[in-house]
Amino acid sequence: MNVKKTWFSAGQILLTLIVVVVAAVVLWRIVNYYMFSPWTRDGRVRADVIQVAPDVGGLITNVEVVDNQPVKKGQVLFVIDQARYSLALRLAQAALENRQASLAQARREYARNLALGNLVASETLEESRTKVDQGEAAVADAQVQVDTAKLNLQRTTIVSPVDGYLNDRAPRVGEYVTAGRAELSVVDMHSFRVDGYFEETRLHGIHIGQPVEITVMGEPKPLRGHVQSIVAAIEDRDRQQSPNLLPNVNPAFSWVRLAQRVPVRVALDEVPDDFRMIAGRTATVAVRTEEHDKQKTQAGAAAGANSANSASNSISASGAVAATNAGVAPGMASGASQ
């Protein structure tokens, strides 16, 4: 009886030690994964946003797009009133014709004086040649004015610079636009990427070209990508520029030093057709490394082993209790019969 109890107690101690060891391994793997593995929940879907500003000013006479519309490169967005710029082009063309006529007259005079030879003074011949040169320069200047007027007239039609999507505020007919002031923006559909803001303690396992798994919030399937670049500098908030260009370092700092966030750019390898790509969405970014995958696999296996050991422990304990009860009952019955 005492031998059975001794073996039962030893079995319980051994099983407890196994469970404690497995739990310690699982805890270490979890801590290592959450503290040092190269992954972050602080990720954002990013894209290039092009601010579309007209090169000329005027009233909008026609709008060819609506809010949030997909557009192609070169597609007309809106048109500015062309009447004033058409008149400017006609004026420039008239000035060009006037100067071309003056140049033709100067060339005829120079040719006539040159044909007369010694009958014309050299000073007169030189003056006529100078008039020709001045006329040619004036014609060239007028041609530039014509080209500029044509360019301004062409720029009254505003087109999309890239393939993408408009913002939620397209211009309206009748609005007055100013040259150089952005009137709408276009999100470049070919520039979508993911920026993961990793803690500096996790950068040791990140290298350019490594595969990345991106889980966008609200999407059931992860995206695949690779590390494209790692930022070379971040802002130092404890140091400011002083007027005399000397270092101005803040003498006071908090005792709890939080790890800095370093942006890592991830290029997307493939995007499903049914995926809704929106710049600004939140994403979890995990860099796929051999150590990372091994830790994740071992953590899952350890968790499974922990569950199996717990179940085994419950079954063994139940069996031991049943066996003990079964052994005690006959003894008690035997004592009673004696």
C-alpha positions as CSV (number, residue, x, y, z in Angstrom):
1,M,0.0,0.0,0.0
2,N,2.8,2.4,0.9
3,V,4.7,1.5,-2.3
4,K,1.7,2.3,-4.4
5,K,1.3,5.7,-2.7
6,T,5.0,6.4,-3.1
7,W,4.9,5.7,-6.9
8,F,1.7,7.7,-7.2
9,S,3.3,10.7,-5.4
10,A,6.4,10.4,-7.6
11,G,4.3,10.2,-10.7
12,Q,2.4,13.4,-9.7
13,I,5.6,15.2,-9.0
14,L,7.1,14.1,-12.3
15,L,4.0,15.1,-14.2
16,T,3.9,18.5,-12.4
17,L,7.5,19.1,-13.3
18,I,6.8,18.3,-17.0
19,V,3.9,20.6,-17.0
20,V,5.9,23.4,-15.4
21,V,8.8,22.9,-17.9
22,V,6.3,23.0,-20.9
23,A,4.6,26.1,-19.5
24,A,8.0,27.8,-19.0
25,V,9.0,27.0,-22.6
26,V,5.6,28.3,-23.9
27,L,5.9,31.4,-21.8
28,W,9.5,32.1,-23.0
29,R,8.4,31.6,-26.6
30,I,5.5,33.9,-26.2
31,V,7.6,36.6,-24.6
32,N,10.3,36.2,-27.2
33,Y,7.7,36.4,-30.0
34,Y,5.9,39.5,-28.6
35,M,9.0,41.3,-27.5
36,F,11.7,40.6,-30.1
37,S,10.3,39.0,-33.2
38,P,10.2,41.3,-36.3
39,W,6.5,42.1,-36.4
40,T,4.3,45.1,-35.6
41,R,0.6,46.0,-35.4
42,D,1.5,49.6,-36.3
43,G,1.3,49.4,-40.0
44,R,-0.4,51.6,-42.6
45,V,-1.4,51.2,-46.2
46,R,0.2,54.1,-48.1
47,A,0.1,55.5,-51.6
48,D,1.3,58.6,-53.5
49,V,-1.2,61.4,-53.6
50,I,-0.7,63.9,-56.5
51,Q,-2.1,67.4,-55.9
52,V,-3.5,68.6,-59.2
53,A,-3.2,72.3,-59.6
54,P,-4.0,74.3,-62.8
55,D,-1.2,76.1,-64.6
56,V,-3.5,78.9,-65.5
57,G,-6.4,80.7,-63.8
58,G,-10.0,81.3,-64.8
59,L,-13.6,80.1,-64.4
60,I,-14.3,76.4,-64.7
61,T,-16.6,75.8,-67.6
62,N,-16.8,72.0,-67.7
63,V,-16.2,69.2,-65.3
64,E,-15.7,65.7,-66.7
65,V,-15.4,63.7,-63.4
66,V,-17.2,63.0,-60.2
67,D,-16.1,62.4,-56.6
68,N,-14.1,59.2,-55.9
69,Q,-14.0,58.3,-59.6
70,P,-11.2,56.1,-61.0
71,V,-9.4,57.9,-63.8
72,K,-6.7,57.0,-66.4
73,K,-3.6,58.9,-67.2
74,G,-4.4,61.7,-69.6
75,Q,-8.1,61.7,-68.9
76,V,-9.7,65.1,-68.9
77,L,-10.7,66.3,-65.4
78,F,-12.1,69.8,-66.0
79,V,-11.8,72.7,-68.4
80,I,-11.1,76.3,-67.7
81,D,-12.7,79.1,-69.7
82,Q,-10.7,79.2,-73.0
83,A,-12.0,82.5,-74.4
84,R,-9.4,84.8,-72.9
85,Y,-6.6,82.5,-73.8
86,S,-7.9,82.1,-77.4
87,L,-7.8,85.9,-77.7
88,A,-4.3,86.0,-76.3
89,L,-3.2,83.5,-78.9
90,R,-4.8,85.5,-81.7
91,L,-3.0,88.7,-80.5
92,A,0.3,86.9,-80.3
93,Q,-0.2,85.6,-83.9
94,A,-1.0,89.1,-85.2
95,A,2.1,90.5,-83.5
96,L,4.2,87.7,-85.2
97,E,2.7,88.5,-88.6
98,N,3.5,92.2,-88.1
99,R,7.1,91.5,-87.2
100,Q,7.5,89.0,-90.1
101,A,6.3,91.8,-92.5
102,S,8.9,94.3,-91.0
103,L,11.6,91.6,-91.4
104,A,10.7,91.0,-95.0
105,Q,10.9,94.8,-95.7
106,A,14.3,95.0,-94.0
107,R,15.6,92.1,-96.0
108,R,14.5,93.8,-99.3
109,E,16.2,97.0,-98.4
110,Y,19.4,95.2,-97.5
111,A,19.3,93.2,-100.7
112,R,18.7,96.4,-102.8
113,N,21.5,98.3,-101.0
114,L,23.8,95.3,-101.4
115,A,23.1,95.2,-105.2
116,L,23.9,98.9,-105.7
117,G,27.4,98.3,-104.5
118,N,29.6,101.4,-104.3
119,L,26.6,103.6,-105.0
120,V,25.5,103.1,-101.3
121,A,27.6,104.3,-98.4
122,S,29.0,101.6,-96.2
123,E,27.2,103.1,-93.2
124,T,23.8,102.8,-94.9
125,L,24.6,99.2,-95.9
126,E,25.5,98.4,-92.3
127,E,22.4,100.0,-90.9
128,S,20.2,98.0,-93.3
129,R,22.0,94.8,-92.2
130,T,21.4,95.7,-88.5
131,K,17.7,96.2,-89.2
132,V,17.6,92.7,-90.7
133,D,19.2,91.3,-87.5
134,Q,16.8,93.2,-85.3
135,G,13.8,92.0,-87.3
136,E,14.9,88.4,-87.0
137,A,15.2,88.8,-83.2
138,A,11.8,90.4,-83.1
139,V,10.3,87.6,-85.1
140,A,11.9,85.0,-82.7
141,D,10.5,86.9,-79.7
142,A,7.0,87.0,-81.3
143,Q,7.2,83.3,-82.0
144,V,7.9,82.6,-78.4
145,Q,4.8,84.7,-77.4
146,V,2.7,82.6,-79.8
147,D,4.1,79.3,-78.4
148,T,3.4,80.6,-74.9
149,A,-0.2,81.5,-75.8
150,K,-0.7,78.1,-77.3
151,L,0.7,76.4,-74.2
152,N,-1.6,78.5,-71.9
153,L,-4.6,77.6,-74.1
154,Q,-3.6,73.9,-73.9
155,R,-3.2,74.1,-70.2
156,T,-6.8,75.2,-69.7
157,T,-7.7,71.5,-70.1
158,I,-6.6,69.8,-66.9
159,V,-5.9,66.1,-67.3
160,S,-5.0,63.3,-64.8
161,P,-1.2,62.9,-64.4
162,V,-1.5,59.2,-63.4
163,D,-3.8,56.2,-63.2
164,G,-5.7,56.4,-59.9
165,Y,-8.7,57.6,-58.0
166,L,-10.0,61.1,-57.3
167,N,-10.6,62.5,-53.9
168,D,-14.0,63.1,-52.5
169,R,-14.2,66.7,-53.7
170,A,-14.1,67.3,-57.4
171,P,-14.4,70.9,-58.6
172,R,-17.7,72.4,-59.6
173,V,-18.7,74.4,-62.7
174,G,-18.5,78.1,-62.2
175,E,-15.7,78.0,-59.6
176,Y,-12.7,80.3,-60.1
177,V,-9.4,78.5,-59.9
178,T,-6.0,80.2,-59.4
179,A,-2.8,79.1,-61.1
180,G,-0.6,77.0,-58.8
181,R,-3.4,76.2,-56.3
182,A,-4.4,72.6,-55.9
183,E,-8.0,71.9,-56.7
184,L,-8.2,68.2,-56.4
185,S,-5.9,65.2,-55.7
186,V,-5.4,61.8,-57.4
187,V,-4.3,58.7,-55.6
188,D,-1.8,56.8,-57.7
189,M,-3.1,53.3,-58.0
190,H,0.3,51.9,-58.9
191,S,2.0,53.3,-55.8
192,F,0.2,51.4,-53.1
193,R,2.5,50.0,-50.4
194,V,2.6,49.2,-46.7
195,D,4.7,51.1,-44.2
196,G,5.4,49.2,-40.9
197,Y,6.6,51.2,-38.0
198,F,8.9,48.8,-36.1
199,E,10.4,49.3,-32.7
200,E,14.1,49.7,-32.9
201,T,14.5,46.6,-30.7
202,R,13.1,44.5,-33.6
203,L,15.2,45.8,-36.4
204,H,18.0,43.2,-36.1
205,G,15.9,40.5,-37.9
206,I,14.8,42.8,-40.8
207,H,16.7,42.9,-44.1
208,I,15.9,44.2,-47.6
209,G,14.3,41.6,-49.7
210,Q,12.8,39.5,-46.9
211,P,9.3,38.2,-47.5
212,V,6.6,39.9,-45.4
213,E,3.1,38.9,-44.4
214,I,0.6,41.7,-44.2
215,T,-2.8,41.3,-42.4
216,V,-5.0,44.3,-43.1
217,M,-7.7,44.9,-40.5
218,G,-11.0,43.6,-41.6
219,E,-9.6,41.4,-44.4
220,P,-9.7,37.6,-44.0
221,K,-6.7,36.8,-46.1
222,P,-3.2,38.1,-45.6
223,L,-1.2,39.9,-48.4
224,R,2.3,39.0,-49.5
225,G,5.1,41.4,-49.9
226,H,8.8,42.0,-49.4
227,V,10.9,44.6,-47.5
228,Q,11.7,47.3,-50.0
229,S,13.6,49.8,-47.9
230,I,14.4,50.9,-44.3
231,V,14.4,54.6,-43.4
232,A,17.9,56.0,-42.9
233,A,16.9,58.7,-40.2
234,I,14.2,59.7,-37.8
235,E,13.6,62.9,-35.9
236,D,15.5,63.5,-32.7
237,R,13.0,65.1,-30.4
238,D,15.5,65.8,-27.7
239,R,17.8,68.0,-29.9
240,Q,16.8,71.3,-31.5
241,Q,18.6,73.8,-33.7
242,S,20.0,76.7,-31.8
243,P,20.5,80.2,-33.3
244,N,24.3,79.9,-33.2
245,L,24.2,76.5,-34.8
246,L,25.4,74.7,-31.6
247,P,23.9,71.5,-30.3
248,N,20.9,72.2,-28.1
249,V,20.1,69.0,-26.2
250,N,17.2,68.8,-23.8
251,P,18.8,68.2,-20.3
252,A,15.6,66.7,-18.9
253,F,14.3,63.3,-20.0
254,S,11.9,60.7,-18.8
255,W,13.3,57.7,-17.0
256,V,11.1,55.3,-19.0
257,R,12.7,55.4,-22.5
258,L,10.3,54.0,-25.0
259,A,11.7,52.3,-28.2
260,Q,11.7,54.6,-31.2
261,R,9.5,53.6,-34.2
262,V,11.4,53.1,-37.4
263,P,9.5,53.1,-40.7
264,V,10.1,50.0,-42.9
265,R,8.6,50.2,-46.5
266,V,7.1,47.0,-47.8
267,A,6.3,46.5,-51.5
268,L,3.3,44.4,-52.3
269,D,4.0,41.3,-54.4
270,E,0.4,40.5,-55.3
271,V,-3.0,41.9,-54.4
272,P,-6.3,39.9,-54.9
273,D,-8.9,41.4,-57.2
274,D,-11.5,41.5,-54.5
275,F,-9.2,43.3,-52.0
276,R,-10.3,46.9,-51.3
277,M,-7.1,48.9,-51.4
278,I,-7.5,52.1,-49.4
279,A,-4.6,54.3,-48.3
280,G,-4.6,54.7,-44.5
281,R,-5.9,51.3,-43.5
282,T,-4.4,49.6,-40.5
283,A,-2.3,46.6,-41.0
284,T,-0.2,44.1,-39.0
285,V,3.2,43.5,-40.6
286,A,5.2,40.4,-39.9
287,V,8.6,39.8,-41.5
288,R,9.1,36.2,-42.4
289,T,12.4,34.9,-41.1
290,E,13.5,31.3,-40.4
291,E,13.9,32.1,-36.7
292,H,10.5,33.8,-36.7
293,D,8.8,30.8,-38.4
294,K,10.6,28.3,-36.1
295,Q,9.6,30.2,-33.0
296,K,6.0,30.4,-34.1
297,T,5.9,26.7,-35.0
298,Q,7.5,25.7,-31.7
299,A,5.2,28.0,-29.7
300,G,2.2,26.3,-31.4
301,A,3.6,22.9,-30.8
302,A,4.4,23.7,-27.2
303,A,0.9,25.0,-26.7
304,G,-0.5,21.8,-28.2
305,A,1.8,19.7,-26.0
306,N,0.6,21.8,-23.0
307,S,-3.0,21.1,-23.8
308,A,-2.3,17.4,-24.3
309,N,-0.4,17.1,-21.0
310,S,-3.1,18.9,-19.2
311,A,-5.7,16.5,-20.6
312,S,-3.4,13.5,-19.8
313,N,-2.9,14.9,-16.3
314,S,-6.7,15.1,-15.8
315,I,-7.2,11.6,-17.1
316,S,-4.4,10.1,-15.0
317,A,-5.6,11.9,-11.9
318,S,-9.1,10.7,-12.5
319,G,-7.9,7.1,-13.0
320,A,-5.7,7.2,-9.9
321,V,-8.6,8.5,-7.8
322,A,-10.8,5.8,-9.2
323,A,-8.2,3.1,-8.6
324,T,-7.6,4.4,-5.1
325,N,-11.3,4.4,-4.3
326,A,-11.6,0.9,-5.7
327,G,-8.7,-0.3,-3.5
328,V,-10.0,1.2,-0.3
329,A,-13.5,0.0,-0.6
330,P,-12.6,-3.7,-0.5
331,G,-10.3,-3.2,2.5
332,M,-12.9,-1.5,4.4
333,A,-15.4,-4.3,3.5
334,S,-12.8,-6.9,4.6
335,G,-12.2,-5.2,7.9
336,A,-15.9,-5.0,8.5
337,S,-16.3,-8.7,7.8
338,Q,-13.5,-9.6,10.1
